[in-house]
Amino acid sequence: MAFPMTRTAAFRLPAARTLARAALVGGLGLALVACGGRERPDLDVAEASVTSIGVNSYLWRASLETLSFMPLTQADSAGGVIVTDWYSNPQNPSERVKLSVSILDRDLRADALRIAASREVLQGGAWVAAPVQAATVQKLEDIILTKARDLRRSDIG
């Protein structure tokens, strides 16, 4: 019985194939070097493909830095998804927030970033869903985009 592939699994499959190819090429390269060949095989292409991520690296780094105070449950650079666990501010322990950041493109653009937020408040000993202000999500997107642009500027200049 075949199961439908999830979006995350679909992103991971090509990455796994690339890793397997790189390992094979790397193993063959080591075998050739060990056989006394004078020249090192050109493995730079395989190595570069293994270390690259599937989304804009500035948005990815800026998102991780911005959310560094929150515990992460998932960080998938190939799929561009970051999911946090519930976080409660120590000054307001009766409220908690959970975020999901999706980076949708390799380009550094405002529409390449999507954030979803969930908020809960403690009422009568149980966590109850509460609305998240749109301005909160917009402010977080602005912080990440500004940080990504700053990272890009520092790399260029």
Phi and psi restraints in degrees (value plus and minus 20) as a CYANA .aco file:
   2 ALA   PHI    -114.7   -74.7
   2 ALA   PSI     117.8   157.8
   3 PHE   PHI    -123.2   -83.2
   3 PHE   PSI     123.3   163.3
   4 PRO   PHI     -85.4   -45.4
   4 PRO   PSI     123.7   163.7
   5 MET   PHI    -103.5   -63.5
   5 MET   PSI     111.2   151.2
   6 THR   PHI     -94.6   -54.6
   6 THR   PSI     144.4   184.4
   7 ARG   PHI     -80.5   -40.5
   7 ARG   PSI     -62.1   -22.1
   8 THR   PHI     -84.9   -44.9
   8 THR   PSI     -63.3   -23.3
   9 ALA   PHI     -84.3   -44.3
   9 ALA   PSI     -56.9   -16.9
  10 ALA   PHI     -83.9   -43.9
  10 ALA   PSI     -54.8   -14.8
  11 PHE   PHI     -94.5   -54.5
  11 PHE   PSI     -53.2   -13.2
  12 ARG   PHI     -96.2   -56.2
  12 ARG   PSI     -49.8    -9.8
  13 LEU   PHI     -79.8   -39.8
  13 LEU   PSI     -70.4   -30.4
  14 PRO   PHI     -81.8   -41.8
  14 PRO   PSI     -55.5   -15.5
  15 ALA   PHI     -85.0   -45.0
  15 ALA   PSI     -59.8   -19.8
  16 ALA   PHI     -85.5   -45.5
  16 ALA   PSI     -59.8   -19.8
  17 ARG   PHI     -83.4   -43.4
  17 ARG   PSI     -61.7   -21.7
  18 THR   PHI     -83.4   -43.4
  18 THR   PSI     -62.3   -22.3
  19 LEU   PHI     -82.3   -42.3
  19 LEU   PSI     -62.6   -22.6
  20 ALA   PHI     -83.9   -43.9
  20 ALA   PSI     -61.9   -21.9
  21 ARG   PHI     -84.1   -44.1
  21 ARG   PSI     -62.5   -22.5
  22 ALA   PHI     -83.7   -43.7
  22 ALA   PSI     -60.2   -20.2
  23 ALA   PHI     -84.8   -44.8
  23 ALA   PSI     -60.5   -20.5
  24 LEU   PHI     -84.8   -44.8
  24 LEU   PSI     -68.2   -28.2
  25 VAL   PHI     -83.1   -43.1
  25 VAL   PSI     -63.0   -23.0
  26 GLY   PHI     -82.5   -42.5
  26 GLY   PSI     -60.7   -20.7
  27 GLY   PHI     -85.3   -45.3
  27 GLY   PSI     -61.3   -21.3
  28 LEU   PHI     -85.5   -45.5
  28 LEU   PSI     -58.9   -18.9
  29 GLY   PHI     -83.5   -43.5
  29 GLY   PSI     -61.9   -21.9
  30 LEU   PHI     -85.6   -45.6
  30 LEU   PSI     -58.8   -18.8
  31 ALA   PHI     -83.5   -43.5
  31 ALA   PSI     -60.5   -20.5
  32 LEU   PHI     -87.3   -47.3
  32 LEU   PSI     -59.9   -19.9
  33 VAL   PHI     -84.5   -44.5
  33 VAL   PSI     -61.2   -21.2
  34 ALA   PHI     -86.6   -46.6
  34 ALA   PSI     -43.1    -3.1
  35 CYS   PHI    -100.8   -60.8
  35 CYS   PSI     -19.9    20.1
  36 GLY   PHI      77.5   117.5
  36 GLY   PSI      -8.1    31.9
  37 GLY   PHI     -83.8   -43.8
  37 GLY   PSI     122.3   162.3
  38 ARG   PHI    -100.0   -60.0
  38 ARG   PSI     -52.2   -12.2
  39 GLU   PHI    -121.9   -81.9
  39 GLU   PSI     122.7   162.7
  40 ARG   PHI     -99.4   -59.4
  40 ARG   PSI     112.5   152.5
  41 PRO   PHI     -82.6   -42.6
  41 PRO   PSI     131.9   171.9
  42 ASP   PHI     -99.8   -59.8
  42 ASP   PSI      78.0   118.0
  43 LEU   PHI    -125.9   -85.9
  43 LEU   PSI     -16.7    23.3
  44 ASP   PHI     -80.8   -40.8
  44 ASP   PSI     -55.1   -15.1
  45 VAL   PHI     -84.5   -44.5
  45 VAL   PSI     -66.2   -26.2
  46 ALA   PHI     -85.8   -45.8
  46 ALA   PSI     -63.2   -23.2
  47 GLU   PHI     -83.6   -43.6
  47 GLU   PSI     -60.0   -20.0
  48 ALA   PHI     -84.7   -44.7
  48 ALA   PSI     -57.0   -17.0
  49 SER   PHI     -93.1   -53.1
  49 SER   PSI     -46.5    -6.5
  50 VAL   PHI     -94.9   -54.9
  50 VAL   PSI     -57.5   -17.5
  51 THR   PHI    -108.8   -68.8
  51 THR   PSI     -29.9    10.1
  52 SER   PHI    -100.6   -60.6
  52 SER   PSI     134.4   174.4
  53 ILE   PHI    -127.1   -87.1
  53 ILE   PSI     145.0   185.0
  54 GLY   PHI    -102.7   -62.7
  54 GLY   PSI     -23.4    16.6
  55 VAL   PHI    -152.6  -112.6
  55 VAL   PSI     158.7   198.7
  56 ASN   PHI     -81.9   -41.9
  56 ASN   PSI     102.0   142.0
  57 SER   PHI     -88.5   -48.5
  57 SER   PSI     -50.3   -10.3
  58 TYR   PHI     -90.0   -50.0
  58 TYR   PSI     -62.9   -22.9
  59 LEU   PHI     -84.4   -44.4
  59 LEU   PSI     -59.2   -19.2
  60 TRP   PHI     -82.9   -42.9
  60 TRP   PSI     -71.5   -31.5
  61 ARG   PHI     -83.4   -43.4
  61 ARG   PSI     -62.7   -22.7
  62 ALA   PHI     -83.8   -43.8
  62 ALA   PSI     -58.5   -18.5
  63 SER   PHI     -85.1   -45.1
  63 SER   PSI     -66.2   -26.2
  64 LEU   PHI     -83.3   -43.3
  64 LEU   PSI     -61.4   -21.4
  65 GLU   PHI     -85.4   -45.4
  65 GLU   PSI     -62.8   -22.8
  66 THR   PHI     -85.0   -45.0
  66 THR   PSI     -56.8   -16.8
  67 LEU   PHI    -116.4   -76.4
  67 LEU   PSI      -7.1    32.9
  68 SER   PHI     -81.5   -41.5
  68 SER   PSI     -41.9    -1.9
  69 PHE   PHI    -100.8   -60.8
  69 PHE   PSI     -31.4     8.6
  70 MET   PHI    -121.5   -81.5
  70 MET   PSI     125.7   165.7
  71 PRO   PHI     -91.4   -51.4
  71 PRO   PSI     116.7   156.7
  72 LEU   PHI    -117.8   -77.8
  72 LEU   PSI     119.9   159.9
  73 THR   PHI    -124.0   -84.0
  73 THR   PSI     -44.4    -4.4
  74 GLN   PHI    -172.2  -132.2
  74 GLN   PSI     116.9   156.9
  75 ALA   PHI    -163.4  -123.4
  75 ALA   PSI      81.9   121.9
  76 ASP   PHI    -135.3   -95.3
  76 ASP   PSI      79.3   119.3
  77 SER   PHI     -90.8   -50.8
  77 SER   PSI     -46.8    -6.8
  78 ALA   PHI     -89.6   -49.6
  78 ALA   PSI     -60.3   -20.3
  79 GLY   PHI    -111.9   -71.9
  79 GLY   PSI     -32.6     7.4
  80 GLY   PHI      53.0    93.0
  80 GLY   PSI      16.0    56.0
  81 VAL   PHI    -139.8   -99.8
  81 VAL   PSI     111.5   151.5
  82 ILE   PHI    -146.2  -106.2
  82 ILE   PSI     106.3   146.3
  83 VAL   PHI    -144.9  -104.9
  83 VAL   PSI     108.4   148.4
  84 THR   PHI    -116.0   -76.0
  84 THR   PSI     142.4   182.4
  85 ASP   PHI    -106.8   -66.8
  85 ASP   PSI     154.6   194.6
  86 TRP   PHI     -82.6   -42.6
  86 TRP   PSI     116.2   156.2
  87 TYR   PHI    -146.7  -106.7
  87 TYR   PSI     110.6   150.6
  88 SER   PHI    -134.7   -94.7
  88 SER   PSI     109.2   149.2
  89 ASN   PHI     -87.9   -47.9
  89 ASN   PSI     110.9   150.9
  90 PRO   PHI     -77.4   -37.4
  90 PRO   PSI     -48.1    -8.1
  91 GLN   PHI     -97.1   -57.1
  91 GLN   PSI     -36.7     3.3
  92 ASN   PHI    -159.9  -119.9
  92 ASN   PSI      52.0    92.0
  93 PRO   PHI     -90.2   -50.2
  93 PRO   PSI     -27.1    12.9
  94 SER   PHI    -111.9   -71.9
  94 SER   PSI      -7.6    32.4
  95 GLU   PHI    -157.6  -117.6
  95 GLU   PSI     120.2   160.2
  96 ARG   PHI    -159.1  -119.1
  96 ARG   PSI     135.6   175.6
  97 VAL   PHI    -154.4  -114.4
  97 VAL   PSI     125.2   165.2
  98 LYS   PHI    -152.0  -112.0
  98 LYS   PSI     116.5   156.5
  99 LEU   PHI    -143.5  -103.5
  99 LEU   PSI     130.9   170.9
 100 SER   PHI    -151.4  -111.4
 100 SER   PSI     100.1   140.1
 101 VAL   PHI    -130.8   -90.8
 101 VAL   PSI     110.1   150.1
 102 SER   PHI    -141.3  -101.3
 102 SER   PSI     107.1   147.1
 103 ILE   PHI    -124.3   -84.3
 103 ILE   PSI     100.3   140.3
 104 LEU   PHI    -121.0   -81.0
 104 LEU   PSI     -25.4    14.6
 105 ASP   PHI    -171.3  -131.3
 105 ASP   PSI     145.2   185.2
 106 ARG   PHI    -105.7   -65.7
 106 ARG   PSI     -32.5     7.5
 107 ASP   PHI    -110.8   -70.8
 107 ASP   PSI     129.0   169.0
 108 LEU   PHI    -105.3   -65.3
 108 LEU   PSI      70.6   110.6
 109 ARG   PHI    -156.6  -116.6
 109 ARG   PSI     133.8   173.8
 110 ALA   PHI     -82.6   -42.6
 110 ALA   PSI     -55.7   -15.7
 111 ASP   PHI    -101.7   -61.7
 111 ASP   PSI     -15.8    24.2
 112 ALA   PHI    -110.7   -70.7
 112 ALA   PSI     -17.9    22.1
 113 LEU   PHI    -143.8  -103.8
 113 LEU   PSI     108.6   148.6
 114 ARG   PHI    -153.0  -113.0
 114 ARG   PSI     110.6   150.6
 115 ILE   PHI    -142.8  -102.8
 115 ILE   PSI     114.0   154.0
 116 ALA   PHI    -139.6   -99.6
 116 ALA   PSI     116.1   156.1
 117 ALA   PHI    -146.3  -106.3
 117 ALA   PSI     123.7   163.7
 118 SER   PHI    -143.6  -103.6
 118 SER   PSI     122.9   162.9
 119 ARG   PHI    -153.8  -113.8
 119 ARG   PSI     120.3   160.3
 120 GLU   PHI    -154.4  -114.4
 120 GLU   PSI     128.2   168.2
 121 VAL   PHI    -141.7  -101.7
 121 VAL   PSI     129.6   169.6
 122 LEU   PHI    -106.9   -66.9
 122 LEU   PSI      97.7   137.7
 123 GLN   PHI    -152.9  -112.9
 123 GLN   PSI      97.7   137.7
 124 GLY   PHI      42.3    82.3
 124 GLY   PSI      13.0    53.0
 125 GLY   PHI      63.1   103.1
 125 GLY   PSI     -17.1    22.9
 126 ALA   PHI    -146.6  -106.6
 126 ALA   PSI     126.6   166.6
 127 TRP   PHI    -101.8   -61.8
 127 TRP   PSI     108.5   148.5
 128 VAL   PHI    -141.1  -101.1
 128 VAL   PSI     115.2   155.2
 129 ALA   PHI     -80.8   -40.8
 129 ALA   PSI     119.5   159.5
 130 ALA   PHI    -154.3  -114.3
 130 ALA   PSI     134.0   174.0
 131 PRO   PHI     -90.5   -50.5
 131 PRO   PSI     131.2   171.2
 132 VAL   PHI    -127.3   -87.3
 132 VAL   PSI     110.9   150.9
 133 GLN   PHI     -89.1   -49.1
 133 GLN   PSI     116.3   156.3
 134 ALA   PHI     -79.7   -39.7
 134 ALA   PSI     -52.9   -12.9
 135 ALA   PHI     -84.0   -44.0
 135 ALA   PSI     -50.2   -10.2
 136 THR   PHI     -85.4   -45.4
 136 THR   PSI     -68.1   -28.1
 137 VAL   PHI     -84.4   -44.4
 137 VAL   PSI     -62.5   -22.5
 138 GLN   PHI     -81.8   -41.8
 138 GLN   PSI     -61.3   -21.3
 139 LYS   PHI     -84.2   -44.2
 139 LYS   PSI     -61.5   -21.5
 140 LEU   PHI     -84.4   -44.4
 140 LEU   PSI     -62.7   -22.7
 141 GLU   PHI     -80.2   -40.2
 141 GLU   PSI     -62.9   -22.9
 142 ASP   PHI     -82.3   -42.3
 142 ASP   PSI     -61.2   -21.2
 143 ILE   PHI     -82.1   -42.1
 143 ILE   PSI     -66.2   -26.2
 144 ILE   PHI     -85.0   -45.0
 144 ILE   PSI     -65.1   -25.1
 145 LEU   PHI     -83.1   -43.1
 145 LEU   PSI     -61.7   -21.7
 146 THR   PHI     -83.7   -43.7
 146 THR   PSI     -64.0   -24.0
 147 LYS   PHI     -84.4   -44.4
 147 LYS   PSI     -59.2   -19.2
 148 ALA   PHI     -84.2   -44.2
 148 ALA   PSI     -62.2   -22.2
 149 ARG   PHI     -84.3   -44.3
 149 ARG   PSI     -59.9   -19.9
 150 ASP   PHI     -83.9   -43.9
 150 ASP   PSI     -61.2   -21.2
 151 LEU   PHI     -81.9   -41.9
 151 LEU   PSI     -61.3   -21.3
 152 ARG   PHI     -84.5   -44.5
 152 ARG   PSI     -64.9   -24.9
 153 ARG   PHI     -80.7   -40.7
 153 ARG   PSI     -60.8   -20.8
 154 SER   PHI     -88.7   -48.7
 154 SER   PSI     -50.2   -10.2
 155 ASP   PHI     -94.4   -54.4
 155 ASP   PSI     -55.7   -15.7
 156 ILE   PHI     -96.5   -56.5
 156 ILE   PSI     -68.4   -28.4
